Amino acid sequence: MKDVASQNRPPNAKPRVLLVDDEECIRETISELLDSEGIGVLTAFGSDDCLRLLRDGFRGVILMDVMMPGLDGWATIREIEKAGFMQGNIISMLTAMDVPDERMDGLQEVVIDYITKPFEPSDFIAAVRKYLALLDQMENRN
């Protein structure tokens, strides 16, 4: 039996959102929320998973947690840049901190937004839809 999320998504639709967060409950909650809106999502536990998925060809919206074990979100973004994986990707940070992190300095051109957890589901979905629309605009220009 198909779940509701997969019924909302066109068959064979490629996931367009990559959620990078070390907390399983956050990955599950956001995945269910996006799936319920017909938005395909992949999840990654941390930087290694994220970089592997990018090497495997993922391109889309990356929702990156700031605080993770090992490489944090900021260091992961620097690795993404070094590896040349920025093309075709939009990054928004997810954080429990209520003010932007000073480590964002120098990454303003790479990070499009900063979403604070907890968030209102409707606001979160609206933000992700905005990122996807921007991604579509970028792809249509190329």
Contacts in CASP RR format, 6 or more apart in sequence:
PFRMAT RR
TARGET T0000
AUTHOR 0000-0000-0000
METHOD contacts of the structure
MODEL  1
MKDVASQNRPPNAKPRVLLVDDEECIRETISELLDSEGIGVLTAFGSDDC
LRLLRDGFRGVILMDVMMPGLDGWATIREIEKAGFMQGNIISMLTAMDVP
DERMDGLQEVVIDYITKPFEPSDFIAAVRKYLALLDQMENRN
3 35 0 8 1.000
4 35 0 8 1.000
4 36 0 8 1.000
5 32 0 8 1.000
5 35 0 8 1.000
5 36 0 8 1.000
5 38 0 8 1.000
6 35 0 8 1.000
8 35 0 8 1.000
8 36 0 8 1.000
8 37 0 8 1.000
8 38 0 8 1.000
9 35 0 8 1.000
9 38 0 8 1.000
9 39 0 8 1.000
9 40 0 8 1.000
13 40 0 8 1.000
14 40 0 8 1.000
15 40 0 8 1.000
15 41 0 8 1.000
15 42 0 8 1.000
15 58 0 8 1.000
16 39 0 8 1.000
16 40 0 8 1.000
16 60 0 8 1.000
16 61 0 8 1.000
16 132 0 8 1.000
16 135 0 8 1.000
17 34 0 8 1.000
17 39 0 8 1.000
17 40 0 8 1.000
17 41 0 8 1.000
17 42 0 8 1.000
17 60 0 8 1.000
17 61 0 8 1.000
17 62 0 8 1.000
17 63 0 8 1.000
17 128 0 8 1.000
17 132 0 8 1.000
18 41 0 8 1.000
18 42 0 8 1.000
18 43 0 8 1.000
18 44 0 8 1.000
18 50 0 8 1.000
18 53 0 8 1.000
18 54 0 8 1.000
18 58 0 8 1.000
18 60 0 8 1.000
18 61 0 8 1.000
18 62 0 8 1.000
18 63 0 8 1.000
19 26 0 8 1.000
19 27 0 8 1.000
19 30 0 8 1.000
19 31 0 8 1.000
19 34 0 8 1.000
19 41 0 8 1.000
19 42 0 8 1.000
19 43 0 8 1.000
19 44 0 8 1.000
19 63 0 8 1.000
20 43 0 8 1.000
20 44 0 8 1.000
20 45 0 8 1.000
20 46 0 8 1.000
20 47 0 8 1.000
20 49 0 8 1.000
20 50 0 8 1.000
20 62 0 8 1.000
20 63 0 8 1.000
20 64 0 8 1.000
20 65 0 8 1.000
20 68 0 8 1.000
20 73 0 8 1.000
20 76 0 8 1.000
21 27 0 8 1.000
21 30 0 8 1.000
21 43 0 8 1.000
21 44 0 8 1.000
21 45 0 8 1.000
21 46 0 8 1.000
21 63 0 8 1.000
21 65 0 8 1.000
21 68 0 8 1.000
21 94 0 8 1.000
22 45 0 8 1.000
22 46 0 8 1.000
22 65 0 8 1.000
22 68 0 8 1.000
22 69 0 8 1.000
23 65 0 8 1.000
26 65 0 8 1.000
26 94 0 8 1.000
26 117 0 8 1.000
27 43 0 8 1.000
27 45 0 8 1.000
30 41 0 8 1.000
30 63 0 8 1.000
30 124 0 8 1.000
31 41 0 8 1.000
31 43 0 8 1.000
33 121 0 8 1.000
33 124 0 8 1.000
33 125 0 8 1.000
34 40 0 8 1.000
34 41 0 8 1.000
34 125 0 8 1.000
34 128 0 8 1.000
35 41 0 8 1.000
37 125 0 8 1.000
39 125 0 8 1.000
39 128 0 8 1.000
39 129 0 8 1.000
39 132 0 8 1.000
42 53 0 8 1.000
42 58 0 8 1.000
44 50 0 8 1.000
44 52 0 8 1.000
44 53 0 8 1.000
46 65 0 8 1.000
46 68 0 8 1.000
46 69 0 8 1.000
46 70 0 8 1.000
46 71 0 8 1.000
46 76 0 8 1.000
47 68 0 8 1.000
47 70 0 8 1.000
47 71 0 8 1.000
47 73 0 8 1.000
47 75 0 8 1.000
47 76 0 8 1.000
47 79 0 8 1.000
50 62 0 8 1.000
50 64 0 8 1.000
50 76 0 8 1.000
50 80 0 8 1.000
51 76 0 8 1.000
51 79 0 8 1.000
51 80 0 8 1.000
51 83 0 8 1.000
51 85 0 8 1.000
54 80 0 8 1.000
54 83 0 8 1.000
54 85 0 8 1.000
54 89 0 8 1.000
55 83 0 8 1.000
55 85 0 8 1.000
59 87 0 8 1.000
59 88 0 8 1.000
59 89 0 8 1.000
60 88 0 8 1.000
60 89 0 8 1.000
60 90 0 8 1.000
60 135 0 8 1.000
61 89 0 8 1.000
61 90 0 8 1.000
61 91 0 8 1.000
61 92 0 8 1.000
61 128 0 8 1.000
61 131 0 8 1.000
61 132 0 8 1.000
61 135 0 8 1.000
62 80 0 8 1.000
62 89 0 8 1.000
62 90 0 8 1.000
62 91 0 8 1.000
62 92 0 8 1.000
63 92 0 8 1.000
63 94 0 8 1.000
63 115 0 8 1.000
63 128 0 8 1.000
64 73 0 8 1.000
64 76 0 8 1.000
64 77 0 8 1.000
64 91 0 8 1.000
64 92 0 8 1.000
64 93 0 8 1.000
64 94 0 8 1.000
65 73 0 8 1.000
65 93 0 8 1.000
65 94 0 8 1.000
65 95 0 8 1.000
66 72 0 8 1.000
66 73 0 8 1.000
66 74 0 8 1.000
66 93 0 8 1.000
66 94 0 8 1.000
66 95 0 8 1.000
66 97 0 8 1.000
66 101 0 8 1.000
67 73 0 8 1.000
67 95 0 8 1.000
67 96 0 8 1.000
67 97 0 8 1.000
68 76 0 8 1.000
71 79 0 8 1.000
73 93 0 8 1.000
74 101 0 8 1.000
74 103 0 8 1.000
74 104 0 8 1.000
74 107 0 8 1.000
77 91 0 8 1.000
77 107 0 8 1.000
77 110 0 8 1.000
77 111 0 8 1.000
78 107 0 8 1.000
80 86 0 8 1.000
80 89 0 8 1.000
80 91 0 8 1.000
81 110 0 8 1.000
86 110 0 8 1.000
88 135 0 8 1.000
88 138 0 8 1.000
88 139 0 8 1.000
90 112 0 8 1.000
90 131 0 8 1.000
90 134 0 8 1.000
90 135 0 8 1.000
90 138 0 8 1.000
91 110 0 8 1.000
91 111 0 8 1.000
91 112 0 8 1.000
92 111 0 8 1.000
92 112 0 8 1.000
92 113 0 8 1.000
92 114 0 8 1.000
92 115 0 8 1.000
92 127 0 8 1.000
92 131 0 8 1.000
93 101 0 8 1.000
93 104 0 8 1.000
93 111 0 8 1.000
93 113 0 8 1.000
93 114 0 8 1.000
93 115 0 8 1.000
94 115 0 8 1.000
94 117 0 8 1.000
95 101 0 8 1.000
95 114 0 8 1.000
95 115 0 8 1.000
95 116 0 8 1.000
95 117 0 8 1.000
96 116 0 8 1.000
96 117 0 8 1.000
97 116 0 8 1.000
98 116 0 8 1.000
100 114 0 8 1.000
104 111 0 8 1.000
104 114 0 8 1.000
112 131 0 8 1.000
112 134 0 8 1.000
113 127 0 8 1.000
113 131 0 8 1.000
115 124 0 8 1.000
115 127 0 8 1.000
END
